[in-house]
């Protein structure tokens, strides 16, 4: 399974992914696990670093999505966040530039790439998204907490 997009806006989860040559889109109002939400918010720090914002700038940023690409066996990503503004009712939309985990050509040691912390945190979010796809949500089914008896 290759995830293409993970989006959460505090109301709805959307996950786009590919399995073999088929594309799927999961859209659900089921609340994700707290770990899913935490994994999204852990991307604030890499967003601030990639965009070269000053320390503390991310204090009012909510991460809403990560778009993921796969090319030549290399993962790339764009992180999107919303920053609350005192001067507007609408937030500022911030997109990082798309960055790969390594240089696509392999010839440029100085090519801009995703910081290691971003890669680790995106991988953590991918794990949470896969759990969500497989039914691990905030509201587990009643059978998850019950023991089945053969009596």
Phi, psi and omega in degrees: 000129175244119178279140182250326180206138175233121184226137176212125182242032182069003179229319189221141176255133173230129179227126175250134182206161179241141170233120187055238181257012181253141178254142181229155177223120176255126178229120187212146174266001175296128180296136176284167175297154176304328179295328176295311181298318179297319179297323177297311185292336177294350179275358177298312182302311177297323178301314180298319180294313182297318182278001178058038176278159178288154178304139181091347181295332183278000184303330181242031178257133172249124176284129181246340179197160171226124175259131187238138176238161176223117180218130180056031180077011182246130177277142173228162182205154170234130180255134179241133178225161175244128179252124177292138180239142176284340186266003184205153173283332180270144178281163172276127178271126181241123174245128172288158170295152175291126179230140176272167177283340174205163181300128181299323182277337183076002184258349186244099180292345180257011181296141176292131180225167177297135175298151180307320181297324178294316181299312181299318182286325175294319177299321177296320178293322177300317178300316179296320179295321177295321175298319179298314178302321182275011173098001178277100183239177179298315179265098179284160179289157182299331180289338179295330183262354183258148171266133179275129182254142178268007181285000000 
